[in-house]
Amino acid sequence: MQNKTSGATPAVQELVDIRNMTDAQFLSLGLPRLVYVRRDSQLGQEMFAIYAANGELMGTTEDSEMVRSAIDEHALVATLLH
């Protein structure tokens, strides 16, 4: 993934007071590197889906090893949801 910034200065991340977050700030927490994997079944076939922290579907596969490879290849951080 590439981040594009205008000008010669590096992008500066905005500091956020977590007690007073807007909906948009909350939805962007963990983006773009934090993901979660969900096991699902479609038409009787087991599938694995990788979702971004905001719930956006990033990709699906039938192979759990491919999920691990994609996460490693793109330097993503997977988390468990309860």
mmCIF file of the N, C-alpha and C atoms, coordinates in Angstrom:
data_MODEL
# 
_entry.id   MODEL 
# 
loop_
_atom_site.group_PDB 
_atom_site.id 
_atom_site.type_symbol 
_atom_site.label_atom_id 
_atom_site.label_alt_id 
_atom_site.label_comp_id 
_atom_site.label_asym_id 
_atom_site.label_entity_id 
_atom_site.label_seq_id 
_atom_site.pdbx_PDB_ins_code 
_atom_site.Cartn_x 
_atom_site.Cartn_y 
_atom_site.Cartn_z 
_atom_site.occupancy 
_atom_site.B_iso_or_equiv 
_atom_site.pdbx_formal_charge 
_atom_site.auth_seq_id 
_atom_site.auth_comp_id 
_atom_site.auth_asym_id 
_atom_site.auth_atom_id 
_atom_site.pdbx_PDB_model_num 
ATOM 1   N N  . MET A 1 1  ? 0.832   -1.177  0.000  1.00 0.00 ? 1  MET A N  1 
ATOM 2   C CA . MET A 1 1  ? 0.000   0.000   0.000  1.00 0.00 ? 1  MET A CA 1 
ATOM 3   C C  . MET A 1 1  ? 0.873   1.236   0.000  1.00 0.00 ? 1  MET A C  1 
ATOM 4   N N  . GLN A 1 2  ? 0.420   2.235   -0.674 1.00 0.00 ? 2  GLN A N  1 
ATOM 5   C CA . GLN A 1 2  ? 1.160   3.471   -0.740 1.00 0.00 ? 2  GLN A CA 1 
ATOM 6   C C  . GLN A 1 2  ? 0.324   4.598   -0.181 1.00 0.00 ? 2  GLN A C  1 
ATOM 7   N N  . ASN A 1 3  ? 0.994   5.488   0.538  1.00 0.00 ? 3  ASN A N  1 
ATOM 8   C CA . ASN A 1 3  ? 0.331   6.695   1.030  1.00 0.00 ? 3  ASN A CA 1 
ATOM 9   C C  . ASN A 1 3  ? 0.833   7.851   0.201  1.00 0.00 ? 3  ASN A C  1 
ATOM 10  N N  . LYS A 1 4  ? -0.069  8.636   -0.356 1.00 0.00 ? 4  LYS A N  1 
ATOM 11  C CA . LYS A 1 4  ? 0.315   9.779   -1.168 1.00 0.00 ? 4  LYS A CA 1 
ATOM 12  C C  . LYS A 1 4  ? 0.108   11.050  -0.365 1.00 0.00 ? 4  LYS A C  1 
ATOM 13  N N  . THR A 1 5  ? 1.133   11.893  -0.354 1.00 0.00 ? 5  THR A N  1 
ATOM 14  C CA . THR A 1 5  ? 1.022   13.182  0.310  1.00 0.00 ? 5  THR A CA 1 
ATOM 15  C C  . THR A 1 5  ? 1.428   14.252  -0.684 1.00 0.00 ? 5  THR A C  1 
ATOM 16  N N  . SER A 1 6  ? 0.870   15.418  -0.556 1.00 0.00 ? 6  SER A N  1 
ATOM 17  C CA . SER A 1 6  ? 1.250   16.512  -1.433 1.00 0.00 ? 6  SER A CA 1 
ATOM 18  C C  . SER A 1 6  ? 2.382   17.296  -0.792 1.00 0.00 ? 6  SER A C  1 
ATOM 19  N N  . GLY A 1 7  ? 3.305   17.760  -1.603 1.00 0.00 ? 7  GLY A N  1 
ATOM 20  C CA . GLY A 1 7  ? 4.418   18.537  -1.090 1.00 0.00 ? 7  GLY A CA 1 
ATOM 21  C C  . GLY A 1 7  ? 5.538   17.651  -0.585 1.00 0.00 ? 7  GLY A C  1 
ATOM 22  N N  . ALA A 1 8  ? 6.568   18.286  -0.038 1.00 0.00 ? 8  ALA A N  1 
ATOM 23  C CA . ALA A 1 8  ? 7.756   17.563  0.394  1.00 0.00 ? 8  ALA A CA 1 
ATOM 24  C C  . ALA A 1 8  ? 7.712   17.147  1.854  1.00 0.00 ? 8  ALA A C  1 
ATOM 25  N N  . THR A 1 9  ? 6.748   17.644  2.611  1.00 0.00 ? 9  THR A N  1 
ATOM 26  C CA . THR A 1 9  ? 6.703   17.300  4.025  1.00 0.00 ? 9  THR A CA 1 
ATOM 27  C C  . THR A 1 9  ? 5.928   16.012  4.238  1.00 0.00 ? 9  THR A C  1 
ATOM 28  N N  . PRO A 1 10 ? 6.374   15.163  5.180  1.00 0.00 ? 10 PRO A N  1 
ATOM 29  C CA . PRO A 1 10 ? 5.657   13.913  5.443  1.00 0.00 ? 10 PRO A CA 1 
ATOM 30  C C  . PRO A 1 10 ? 4.291   14.173  6.061  1.00 0.00 ? 10 PRO A C  1 
ATOM 31  N N  . ALA A 1 11 ? 3.381   13.235  5.852  1.00 0.00 ? 11 ALA A N  1 
ATOM 32  C CA . ALA A 1 11 ? 2.035   13.363  6.422  1.00 0.00 ? 11 ALA A CA 1 
ATOM 33  C C  . ALA A 1 11 ? 2.108   13.271  7.939  1.00 0.00 ? 11 ALA A C  1 
ATOM 34  N N  . VAL A 1 12 ? 1.357   14.101  8.618  1.00 0.00 ? 12 VAL A N  1 
ATOM 35  C CA . VAL A 1 12 ? 1.310   14.101  10.080 1.00 0.00 ? 12 VAL A CA 1 
ATOM 36  C C  . VAL A 1 12 ? -0.059  13.579  10.482 1.00 0.00 ? 12 VAL A C  1 
ATOM 37  N N  . GLN A 1 13 ? -0.058  12.556  11.344 1.00 0.00 ? 13 GLN A N  1 
ATOM 38  C CA . GLN A 1 13 ? -1.331  12.024  11.801 1.00 0.00 ? 13 GLN A CA 1 
ATOM 39  C C  . GLN A 1 13 ? -1.932  12.935  12.850 1.00 0.00 ? 13 GLN A C  1 
ATOM 40  N N  . GLU A 1 14 ? -3.242  13.104  12.751 1.00 0.00 ? 14 GLU A N  1 
ATOM 41  C CA . GLU A 1 14 ? -3.982  13.943  13.670 1.00 0.00 ? 14 GLU A CA 1 
ATOM 42  C C  . GLU A 1 14 ? -4.092  13.252  15.026 1.00 0.00 ? 14 GLU A C  1 
ATOM 43  N N  . LEU A 1 15 ? -3.817  13.963  16.097 1.00 0.00 ? 15 LEU A N  1 
ATOM 44  C CA . LEU A 1 15 ? -4.005  13.414  17.432 1.00 0.00 ? 15 LEU A CA 1 
ATOM 45  C C  . LEU A 1 15 ? -5.486  13.470  17.768 1.00 0.00 ? 15 LEU A C  1 
ATOM 46  N N  . VAL A 1 16 ? -5.990  12.399  18.380 1.00 0.00 ? 16 VAL A N  1 
ATOM 47  C CA . VAL A 1 16 ? -7.414  12.289  18.661 1.00 0.00 ? 16 VAL A CA 1 
ATOM 48  C C  . VAL A 1 16 ? -7.618  12.042  20.146 1.00 0.00 ? 16 VAL A C  1 
ATOM 49  N N  . ASP A 1 17 ? -8.513  12.817  20.743 1.00 0.00 ? 17 ASP A N  1 
ATOM 50  C CA . ASP A 1 17 ? -8.914  12.587  22.124 1.00 0.00 ? 17 ASP A CA 1 
ATOM 51  C C  . ASP A 1 17 ? -9.972  11.488  22.089 1.00 0.00 ? 17 ASP A C  1 
ATOM 52  N N  . ILE A 1 18 ? -9.628  10.289  22.571 1.00 0.00 ? 18 ILE A N  1 
ATOM 53  C CA . ILE A 1 18 ? -10.539 9.147   22.437 1.00 0.00 ? 18 ILE A CA 1 
ATOM 54  C C  . ILE A 1 18 ? -11.840 9.327   23.220 1.00 0.00 ? 18 ILE A C  1 
ATOM 55  N N  . ARG A 1 19 ? -11.878 10.279  24.128 1.00 0.00 ? 19 ARG A N  1 
ATOM 56  C CA . ARG A 1 19 ? -13.112 10.542  24.873 1.00 0.00 ? 19 ARG A CA 1 
ATOM 57  C C  . ARG A 1 19 ? -14.091 11.394  24.080 1.00 0.00 ? 19 ARG A C  1 
ATOM 58  N N  . ASN A 1 20 ? -13.609 12.040  23.023 1.00 0.00 ? 20 ASN A N  1 
ATOM 59  C CA . ASN A 1 20 ? -14.446 12.949  22.231 1.00 0.00 ? 20 ASN A CA 1 
ATOM 60  C C  . ASN A 1 20 ? -14.277 12.682  20.736 1.00 0.00 ? 20 ASN A C  1 
ATOM 61  N N  . MET A 1 21 ? -14.407 11.424  20.349 1.00 0.00 ? 21 MET A N  1 
ATOM 62  C CA . MET A 1 21 ? -14.207 11.056  18.947 1.00 0.00 ? 21 MET A CA 1 
ATOM 63  C C  . MET A 1 21 ? -15.480 11.262  18.133 1.00 0.00 ? 21 MET A C  1 
ATOM 64  N N  . THR A 1 22 ? -15.284 11.698  16.891 1.00 0.00 ? 22 THR A N  1 
ATOM 65  C CA . THR A 1 22 ? -16.412 11.769  15.963 1.00 0.00 ? 22 THR A CA 1 
ATOM 66  C C  . THR A 1 22 ? -16.655 10.368  15.406 1.00 0.00 ? 22 THR A C  1 
ATOM 67  N N  . ASP A 1 23 ? -17.789 10.163  14.767 1.00 0.00 ? 23 ASP A N  1 
ATOM 68  C CA . ASP A 1 23 ? -18.085 8.873   14.145 1.00 0.00 ? 23 ASP A CA 1 
ATOM 69  C C  . ASP A 1 23 ? -17.019 8.522   13.105 1.00 0.00 ? 23 ASP A C  1 
ATOM 70  N N  . ALA A 1 24 ? -16.607 9.493   12.314 1.00 0.00 ? 24 ALA A N  1 
ATOM 71  C CA . ALA A 1 24 ? -15.602 9.263   11.271 1.00 0.00 ? 24 ALA A CA 1 
ATOM 72  C C  . ALA A 1 24 ? -14.258 8.856   11.886 1.00 0.00 ? 24 ALA A C  1 
ATOM 73  N N  . GLN A 1 25 ? -13.866 9.499   12.973 1.00 0.00 ? 25 GLN A N  1 
ATOM 74  C CA . GLN A 1 25 ? -12.612 9.145   13.638 1.00 0.00 ? 25 GLN A CA 1 
ATOM 75  C C  . GLN A 1 25 ? -12.682 7.740   14.206 1.00 0.00 ? 25 GLN A C  1 
ATOM 76  N N  . PHE A 1 26 ? -13.816 7.377   14.790 1.00 0.00 ? 26 PHE A N  1 
ATOM 77  C CA . PHE A 1 26 ? -13.983 6.039   15.345 1.00 0.00 ? 26 PHE A CA 1 
ATOM 78  C C  . PHE A 1 26 ? -13.902 4.987   14.241 1.00 0.00 ? 26 PHE A C  1 
ATOM 79  N N  . LEU A 1 27 ? -14.555 5.236   13.108 1.00 0.00 ? 27 LEU A N  1 
ATOM 80  C CA . LEU A 1 27 ? -14.546 4.276   12.004 1.00 0.00 ? 27 LEU A CA 1 
ATOM 81  C C  . LEU A 1 27 ? -13.164 4.103   11.385 1.00 0.00 ? 27 LEU A C  1 
ATOM 82  N N  . SER A 1 28 ? -12.295 5.103   11.535 1.00 0.00 ? 28 SER A N  1 
ATOM 83  C CA . SER A 1 28 ? -10.970 4.998   10.934 1.00 0.00 ? 28 SER A CA 1 
ATOM 84  C C  . SER A 1 28 ? -9.927  4.400   11.871 1.00 0.00 ? 28 SER A C  1 
ATOM 85  N N  . LEU A 1 29 ? -10.310 4.065   13.111 1.00 0.00 ? 29 LEU A N  1 
ATOM 86  C CA . LEU A 1 29 ? -9.355  3.456   14.042 1.00 0.00 ? 29 LEU A CA 1 
ATOM 87  C C  . LEU A 1 29 ? -8.778  2.179   13.447 1.00 0.00 ? 29 LEU A C  1 
ATOM 88  N N  . GLY A 1 30 ? -7.485  2.046   13.487 1.00 0.00 ? 30 GLY A N  1 
ATOM 89  C CA . GLY A 1 30 ? -6.835  0.833   13.006 1.00 0.00 ? 30 GLY A CA 1 
ATOM 90  C C  . GLY A 1 30 ? -6.604  0.774   11.516 1.00 0.00 ? 30 GLY A C  1 
ATOM 91  N N  . LEU A 1 31 ? -7.157  1.707   10.770 1.00 0.00 ? 31 LEU A N  1 
ATOM 92  C CA . LEU A 1 31 ? -6.947  1.699   9.315  1.00 0.00 ? 31 LEU A CA 1 
ATOM 93  C C  . LEU A 1 31 ? -5.568  2.233   9.013  1.00 0.00 ? 31 LEU A C  1 
ATOM 94  N N  . PRO A 1 32 ? -4.898  1.738   8.054  1.00 0.00 ? 32 PRO A N  1 
ATOM 95  C CA . PRO A 1 32 ? -5.278  0.691   7.116  1.00 0.00 ? 32 PRO A CA 1 
ATOM 96  C C  . PRO A 1 32 ? -4.726  -0.686  7.454  1.00 0.00 ? 32 PRO A C  1 
ATOM 97  N N  . ARG A 1 33 ? -4.075  -0.880  8.611  1.00 0.00 ? 33 ARG A N  1 
ATOM 98  C CA . ARG A 1 33 ? -3.357  -2.125  8.857  1.00 0.00 ? 33 ARG A CA 1 
ATOM 99  C C  . ARG A 1 33 ? -4.080  -3.140  9.727  1.00 0.00 ? 33 ARG A C  1 
ATOM 100 N N  . LEU A 1 34 ? -5.033  -2.731  10.542 1.00 0.00 ? 34 LEU A N  1 
ATOM 101 C CA . LEU A 1 34 ? -5.707  -3.651  11.445 1.00 0.00 ? 34 LEU A CA 1 
ATOM 102 C C  . LEU A 1 34 ? -6.855  -4.347  10.718 1.00 0.00 ? 34 LEU A C  1 
ATOM 103 N N  . VAL A 1 35 ? -6.854  -5.679  10.751 1.00 0.00 ? 35 VAL A N  1 
ATOM 104 C CA . VAL A 1 35 ? -7.886  -6.459  10.056 1.00 0.00 ? 35 VAL A CA 1 
ATOM 105 C C  . VAL A 1 35 ? -8.413  -7.555  10.973 1.00 0.00 ? 35 VAL A C  1 
ATOM 106 N N  . TYR A 1 36 ? -9.538  -8.132  10.574 1.00 0.00 ? 36 TYR A N  1 
ATOM 107 C CA . TYR A 1 36 ? -10.021 -9.329  11.249 1.00 0.00 ? 36 TYR A CA 1 
ATOM 108 C C  . TYR A 1 36 ? -10.490 -10.320 10.194 1.00 0.00 ? 36 TYR A C  1 
ATOM 109 N N  . VAL A 1 37 ? -10.430 -11.595 10.555 1.00 0.00 ? 37 VAL A N  1 
ATOM 110 C CA . VAL A 1 37 ? -10.800 -12.672 9.647  1.00 0.00 ? 37 VAL A CA 1 
ATOM 111 C C  . VAL A 1 37 ? -12.060 -13.328 10.177 1.00 0.00 ? 37 VAL A C  1 
ATOM 112 N N  . ARG A 1 38 ? -12.967 -13.601 9.269  1.00 0.00 ? 38 ARG A N  1 
ATOM 113 C CA . ARG A 1 38 ? -14.227 -14.222 9.650  1.00 0.00 ? 38 ARG A CA 1 
ATOM 114 C C  . ARG A 1 38 ? -14.438 -15.466 8.798  1.00 0.00 ? 38 ARG A C  1 
ATOM 115 N N  . ARG A 1 39 ? -14.773 -16.570 9.448  1.00 0.00 ? 39 ARG A N  1 
ATOM 116 C CA . ARG A 1 39 ? -15.091 -17.807 8.746  1.00 0.00 ? 39 ARG A CA 1 
ATOM 117 C C  . ARG A 1 39 ? -16.574 -17.791 8.409  1.00 0.00 ? 39 ARG A C  1 
ATOM 118 N N  . ASP A 1 40 ? -16.896 -18.179 7.181  1.00 0.00 ? 40 ASP A N  1 
ATOM 119 C CA . ASP A 1 40 ? -18.276 -18.152 6.729  1.00 0.00 ? 40 ASP A CA 1 
ATOM 120 C C  . ASP A 1 40 ? -18.507 -19.353 5.822  1.00 0.00 ? 40 ASP A C  1 
ATOM 121 N N  . SER A 1 41 ? -19.741 -19.584 5.492  1.00 0.00 ? 41 SER A N  1 
ATOM 122 C CA . SER A 1 41 ? -20.090 -20.665 4.575  1.00 0.00 ? 41 SER A CA 1 
ATOM 123 C C  . SER A 1 41 ? -21.007 -20.103 3.507  1.00 0.00 ? 41 SER A C  1 
ATOM 124 N N  . GLN A 1 42 ? -20.605 -20.302 2.260  1.00 0.00 ? 42 GLN A N  1 
ATOM 125 C CA . GLN A 1 42 ? -21.420 -19.857 1.140  1.00 0.00 ? 42 GLN A CA 1 
ATOM 126 C C  . GLN A 1 42 ? -21.698 -21.039 0.235  1.00 0.00 ? 42 GLN A C  1 
ATOM 127 N N  . LEU A 1 43 ? -22.978 -21.303 0.018  1.00 0.00 ? 43 LEU A N  1 
ATOM 128 C CA . LEU A 1 43 ? -23.399 -22.426 -0.825 1.00 0.00 ? 43 LEU A CA 1 
ATOM 129 C C  . LEU A 1 43 ? -22.768 -23.737 -0.356 1.00 0.00 ? 43 LEU A C  1 
ATOM 130 N N  . GLY A 1 44 ? -22.694 -23.904 0.973  1.00 0.00 ? 44 GLY A N  1 
ATOM 131 C CA . GLY A 1 44 ? -22.165 -25.129 1.549  1.00 0.00 ? 44 GLY A CA 1 
ATOM 132 C C  . GLY A 1 44 ? -20.651 -25.243 1.526  1.00 0.00 ? 44 GLY A C  1 
ATOM 133 N N  . GLN A 1 45 ? -19.958 -24.207 1.097  1.00 0.00 ? 45 GLN A N  1 
ATOM 134 C CA . GLN A 1 45 ? -18.500 -24.232 1.027  1.00 0.00 ? 45 GLN A CA 1 
ATOM 135 C C  . GLN A 1 45 ? -17.916 -23.253 2.038  1.00 0.00 ? 45 GLN A C  1 
ATOM 136 N N  . GLU A 1 46 ? -16.947 -23.722 2.832  1.00 0.00 ? 46 GLU A N  1 
ATOM 137 C CA . GLU A 1 46 ? -16.330 -22.879 3.852  1.00 0.00 ? 46 GLU A CA 1 
ATOM 138 C C  . GLU A 1 46 ? -15.458 -21.817 3.191  1.00 0.00 ? 46 GLU A C  1 
ATOM 139 N N  . MET A 1 47 ? -15.619 -20.580 3.662  1.00 0.00 ? 47 MET A N  1 
ATOM 140 C CA . MET A 1 47 ? -14.866 -19.444 3.137  1.00 0.00 ? 47 MET A CA 1 
ATOM 141 C C  . MET A 1 47 ? -14.248 -18.675 4.303  1.00 0.00 ? 47 MET A C  1 
ATOM 142 N N  . PHE A 1 48 ? -13.180 -17.978 4.025  1.00 0.00 ? 48 PHE A N  1 
ATOM 143 C CA . PHE A 1 48 ? -12.557 -17.065 4.979  1.00 0.00 ? 48 PHE A CA 1 
ATOM 144 C C  . PHE A 1 48 ? -12.556 -15.685 4.346  1.00 0.00 ? 48 PHE A C  1 
ATOM 145 N N  . ALA A 1 49 ? -12.969 -14.687 5.113  1.00 0.00 ? 49 ALA A N  1 
ATOM 146 C CA . ALA A 1 49 ? -13.014 -13.313 4.616  1.00 0.00 ? 49 ALA A CA 1 
ATOM 147 C C  . ALA A 1 49 ? -12.143 -12.432 5.498  1.00 0.00 ? 49 ALA A C  1 
ATOM 148 N N  . ILE A 1 50 ? -11.384 -11.538 4.870  1.00 0.00 ? 50 ILE A N  1 
ATOM 149 C CA . ILE A 1 50 ? -10.565 -10.559 5.585  1.00 0.00 ? 50 ILE A CA 1 
ATOM 150 C C  . ILE A 1 50 ? -11.292 -9.229  5.507  1.00 0.00 ? 50 ILE A C  1 
ATOM 151 N N  . TYR A 1 51 ? -11.518 -8.634  6.684  1.00 0.00 ? 51 TYR A N  1 
ATOM 152 C CA . TYR A 1 51 ? -12.201 -7.350  6.775  1.00 0.00 ? 51 TYR A CA 1 
ATOM 153 C C  . TYR A 1 51 ? -11.268 -6.303  7.369  1.00 0.00 ? 51 TYR A C  1 
ATOM 154 N N  . ALA A 1 52 ? -11.368 -5.081  6.876  1.00 0.00 ? 52 ALA A N  1 
ATOM 155 C CA . ALA A 1 52 ? -10.639 -3.951  7.455  1.00 0.00 ? 52 ALA A CA 1 
ATOM 156 C C  . ALA A 1 52 ? -11.264 -3.611  8.806  1.00 0.00 ? 52 ALA A C  1 
ATOM 157 N N  . ALA A 1 53 ? -10.572 -2.813  9.585  1.00 0.00 ? 53 ALA A N  1 
ATOM 158 C CA . ALA A 1 53 ? -11.053 -2.442  10.917 1.00 0.00 ? 53 ALA A CA 1 
ATOM 159 C C  . ALA A 1 53 ? -12.417 -1.764  10.875 1.00 0.00 ? 53 ALA A C  1 
ATOM 160 N N  . ASN A 1 54 ? -12.752 -1.117  9.764  1.00 0.00 ? 54 ASN A N  1 
ATOM 161 C CA . ASN A 1 54 ? -14.043 -0.445  9.654  1.00 0.00 ? 54 ASN A CA 1 
ATOM 162 C C  . ASN A 1 54 ? -15.145 -1.349  9.115  1.00 0.00 ? 54 ASN A C  1 
ATOM 163 N N  . GLY A 1 55 ? -14.839 -2.637  8.920  1.00 0.00 ? 55 GLY A N  1 
ATOM 164 C CA . GLY A 1 55 ? -15.836 -3.594  8.467  1.00 0.00 ? 55 GLY A CA 1 
ATOM 165 C C  . GLY A 1 55 ? -15.896 -3.796  6.967  1.00 0.00 ? 55 GLY A C  1 
ATOM 166 N N  . GLU A 1 56 ? -15.078 -3.078  6.224  1.00 0.00 ? 56 GLU A N  1 
ATOM 167 C CA . GLU A 1 56 ? -15.067 -3.209  4.769  1.00 0.00 ? 56 GLU A CA 1 
ATOM 168 C C  . GLU A 1 56 ? -14.405 -4.523  4.363  1.00 0.00 ? 56 GLU A C  1 
ATOM 169 N N  . LEU A 1 57 ? -15.062 -5.281  3.497  1.00 0.00 ? 57 LEU A N  1 
ATOM 170 C CA . LEU A 1 57 ? -14.525 -6.541  3.012  1.00 0.00 ? 57 LEU A CA 1 
ATOM 171 C C  . LEU A 1 57 ? -13.309 -6.270  2.138  1.00 0.00 ? 57 LEU A C  1 
ATOM 172 N N  . MET A 1 58 ? -12.187 -6.923  2.461  1.00 0.00 ? 58 MET A N  1 
ATOM 173 C CA . MET A 1 58 ? -10.961 -6.747  1.686  1.00 0.00 ? 58 MET A CA 1 
ATOM 174 C C  . MET A 1 58 ? -10.738 -7.905  0.724  1.00 0.00 ? 58 MET A C  1 
ATOM 175 N N  . GLY A 1 59 ? -11.190 -9.109  1.081  1.00 0.00 ? 59 GLY A N  1 
ATOM 176 C CA . GLY A 1 59 ? -11.000 -10.249 0.200  1.00 0.00 ? 59 GLY A CA 1 
ATOM 177 C C  . GLY A 1 59 ? -11.495 -11.529 0.830  1.00 0.00 ? 59 GLY A C  1 
ATOM 178 N N  . THR A 1 60 ? -11.693 -12.558 -0.006 1.00 0.00 ? 60 THR A N  1 
ATOM 179 C CA . THR A 1 60 ? -12.139 -13.864 0.467  1.00 0.00 ? 60 THR A CA 1 
ATOM 180 C C  . THR A 1 60 ? -11.298 -14.955 -0.169 1.00 0.00 ? 60 THR A C  1 
ATOM 181 N N  . THR A 1 61 ? -11.258 -16.098 0.497  1.00 0.00 ? 61 THR A N  1 
ATOM 182 C CA . THR A 1 61 ? -10.568 -17.262 -0.020 1.00 0.00 ? 61 THR A CA 1 
ATOM 183 C C  . THR A 1 61 ? -11.122 -18.502 0.659  1.00 0.00 ? 61 THR A C  1 
ATOM 184 N N  . GLU A 1 62 ? -10.890 -19.642 0.053  1.00 0.00 ? 62 GLU A N  1 
ATOM 185 C CA . GLU A 1 62 ? -11.301 -20.917 0.642  1.00 0.00 ? 62 GLU A CA 1 
ATOM 186 C C  . GLU A 1 62 ? -10.173 -21.532 1.469  1.00 0.00 ? 62 GLU A C  1 
ATOM 187 N N  . ASP A 1 63 ? -8.991  -20.965 1.382  1.00 0.00 ? 63 ASP A N  1 
ATOM 188 C CA . ASP A 1 63 ? -7.783  -21.538 1.972  1.00 0.00 ? 63 ASP A CA 1 
ATOM 189 C C  . ASP A 1 63 ? -7.289  -20.693 3.151  1.00 0.00 ? 63 ASP A C  1 
ATOM 190 N N  . SER A 1 64 ? -7.258  -21.292 4.355  1.00 0.00 ? 64 SER A N  1 
ATOM 191 C CA . SER A 1 64 ? -6.819  -20.544 5.537  1.00 0.00 ? 64 SER A CA 1 
ATOM 192 C C  . SER A 1 64 ? -5.341  -20.152 5.455  1.00 0.00 ? 64 SER A C  1 
ATOM 193 N N  . GLU A 1 65 ? -4.530  -20.950 4.790  1.00 0.00 ? 65 GLU A N  1 
ATOM 194 C CA . GLU A 1 65 ? -3.116  -20.601 4.624  1.00 0.00 ? 65 GLU A CA 1 
ATOM 195 C C  . GLU A 1 65 ? -2.958  -19.361 3.752  1.00 0.00 ? 65 GLU A C  1 
ATOM 196 N N  . MET A 1 66 ? -3.836  -19.222 2.764  1.00 0.00 ? 66 MET A N  1 
ATOM 197 C CA . MET A 1 66 ? -3.787  -18.048 1.900  1.00 0.00 ? 66 MET A CA 1 
ATOM 198 C C  . MET A 1 66 ? -4.129  -16.786 2.690  1.00 0.00 ? 66 MET A C  1 
ATOM 199 N N  . VAL A 1 67 ? -5.037  -16.913 3.656  1.00 0.00 ? 67 VAL A N  1 
ATOM 200 C CA . VAL A 1 67 ? -5.369  -15.782 4.529  1.00 0.00 ? 67 VAL A CA 1 
ATOM 201 C C  . VAL A 1 67 ? -4.124  -15.354 5.291  1.00 0.00 ? 67 VAL A C  1 
ATOM 202 N N  . ARG A 1 68 ? -3.441  -16.316 5.888  1.00 0.00 ? 68 ARG A N  1 
ATOM 203 C CA . ARG A 1 68 ? -2.215  -15.996 6.646  1.00 0.00 ? 68 ARG A CA 1 
ATOM 204 C C  . ARG A 1 68 ? -1.166  -15.357 5.751  1.00 0.00 ? 68 ARG A C  1 
ATOM 205 N N  . SER A 1 69 ? -1.001  -15.889 4.546  1.00 0.00 ? 69 SER A N  1 
ATOM 206 C CA . SER A 1 69 ? -0.021  -15.343 3.606  1.00 0.00 ? 69 SER A CA 1 
ATOM 207 C C  . SER A 1 69 ? -0.358  -13.908 3.219  1.00 0.00 ? 69 SER A C  1 
ATOM 208 N N  . ALA A 1 70 ? -1.633  -13.628 2.952  1.00 0.00 ? 70 ALA A N  1 
ATOM 209 C CA . ALA A 1 70 ? -2.046  -12.274 2.571  1.00 0.00 ? 70 ALA A CA 1 
ATOM 210 C C  . ALA A 1 70 ? -1.792  -11.288 3.704  1.00 0.00 ? 70 ALA A C  1 
ATOM 211 N N  . ILE A 1 71 ? -2.101  -11.702 4.924  1.00 0.00 ? 71 ILE A N  1 
ATOM 212 C CA . ILE A 1 71 ? -1.880  -10.838 6.086  1.00 0.00 ? 71 ILE A CA 1 
ATOM 213 C C  . ILE A 1 71 ? -0.394  -10.537 6.244  1.00 0.00 ? 71 ILE A C  1 
ATOM 214 N N  . ASP A 1 72 ? 0.451   -11.560 6.123  1.00 0.00 ? 72 ASP A N  1 
ATOM 215 C CA . ASP A 1 72 ? 1.900   -11.364 6.239  1.00 0.00 ? 72 ASP A CA 1 
ATOM 216 C C  . ASP A 1 72 ? 2.446   -10.528 5.089  1.00 0.00 ? 72 ASP A C  1 
ATOM 217 N N  . GLU A 1 73 ? 2.016   -10.839 3.874  1.00 0.00 ? 73 GLU A N  1 
ATOM 218 C CA . GLU A 1 73 ? 2.531   -10.160 2.684  1.00 0.00 ? 73 GLU A CA 1 
ATOM 219 C C  . GLU A 1 73 ? 2.259   -8.662  2.709  1.00 0.00 ? 73 GLU A C  1 
ATOM 220 N N  . HIS A 1 74 ? 1.123   -8.270  3.248  1.00 0.00 ? 74 HIS A N  1 
ATOM 221 C CA . HIS A 1 74 ? 0.753   -6.860  3.264  1.00 0.00 ? 74 HIS A CA 1 
ATOM 222 C C  . HIS A 1 74 ? 1.017   -6.187  4.600  1.00 0.00 ? 74 HIS A C  1 
ATOM 223 N N  . ALA A 1 75 ? 1.754   -6.882  5.487  1.00 0.00 ? 75 ALA A N  1 
ATOM 224 C CA . ALA A 1 75 ? 2.139   -6.342  6.798  1.00 0.00 ? 75 ALA A CA 1 
ATOM 225 C C  . ALA A 1 75 ? 0.921   -5.859  7.584  1.00 0.00 ? 75 ALA A C  1 
ATOM 226 N N  . LEU A 1 76 ? -0.145  -6.664  7.554  1.00 0.00 ? 76 LEU A N  1 
ATOM 227 C CA . LEU A 1 76 ? -1.353  -6.350  8.291  1.00 0.00 ? 76 LEU A CA 1 
ATOM 228 C C  . LEU A 1 76 ? -1.281  -6.947  9.688  1.00 0.00 ? 76 LEU A C  1 
ATOM 229 N N  . VAL A 1 77 ? -2.098  -6.456  10.574 1.00 0.00 ? 77 VAL A N  1 
ATOM 230 C CA . VAL A 1 77 ? -2.179  -6.966  11.935 1.00 0.00 ? 77 VAL A CA 1 
ATOM 231 C C  . VAL A 1 77 ? -3.588  -7.523  12.117 1.00 0.00 ? 77 VAL A C  1 
ATOM 232 N N  . ALA A 1 78 ? -3.685  -8.824  12.363 1.00 0.00 ? 78 ALA A N  1 
ATOM 233 C CA . ALA A 1 78 ? -4.985  -9.459  12.544 1.00 0.00 ? 78 ALA A CA 1 
ATOM 234 C C  . ALA A 1 78 ? -5.327  -9.473  14.028 1.00 0.00 ? 78 ALA A C  1 
ATOM 235 N N  . THR A 1 79 ? -6.600  -9.298  14.328 1.00 0.00 ? 79 THR A N  1 
ATOM 236 C CA . THR A 1 79 ? -7.052  -9.296  15.711 1.00 0.00 ? 79 THR A CA 1 
ATOM 237 C C  . THR A 1 79 ? -8.271  -10.202 15.850 1.00 0.00 ? 79 THR A C  1 
ATOM 238 N N  . LEU A 1 80 ? -8.510  -10.646 17.065 1.00 0.00 ? 80 LEU A N  1 
ATOM 239 C CA . LEU A 1 80 ? -9.685  -11.465 17.356 1.00 0.00 ? 80 LEU A CA 1 
ATOM 240 C C  . LEU A 1 80 ? -10.818 -10.573 17.827 1.00 0.00 ? 80 LEU A C  1 
ATOM 241 N N  . LEU A 1 81 ? -12.019 -10.917 17.429 1.00 0.00 ? 81 LEU A N  1 
ATOM 242 C CA . LEU A 1 81 ? -13.200 -10.209 17.914 1.00 0.00 ? 81 LEU A CA 1 
ATOM 243 C C  . LEU A 1 81 ? -13.996 -11.154 18.772 1.00 0.00 ? 81 LEU A C  1 
ATOM 244 N N  . HIS A 1 82 ? -14.568 -10.629 19.843 1.00 0.00 ? 82 HIS A N  1 
ATOM 245 C CA . HIS A 1 82 ? -15.380 -11.450 20.730 1.00 0.00 ? 82 HIS A CA 1 
ATOM 246 C C  . HIS A 1 82 ? -16.800 -10.944 20.752 1.00 0.00 ? 82 HIS A C  1 
# 
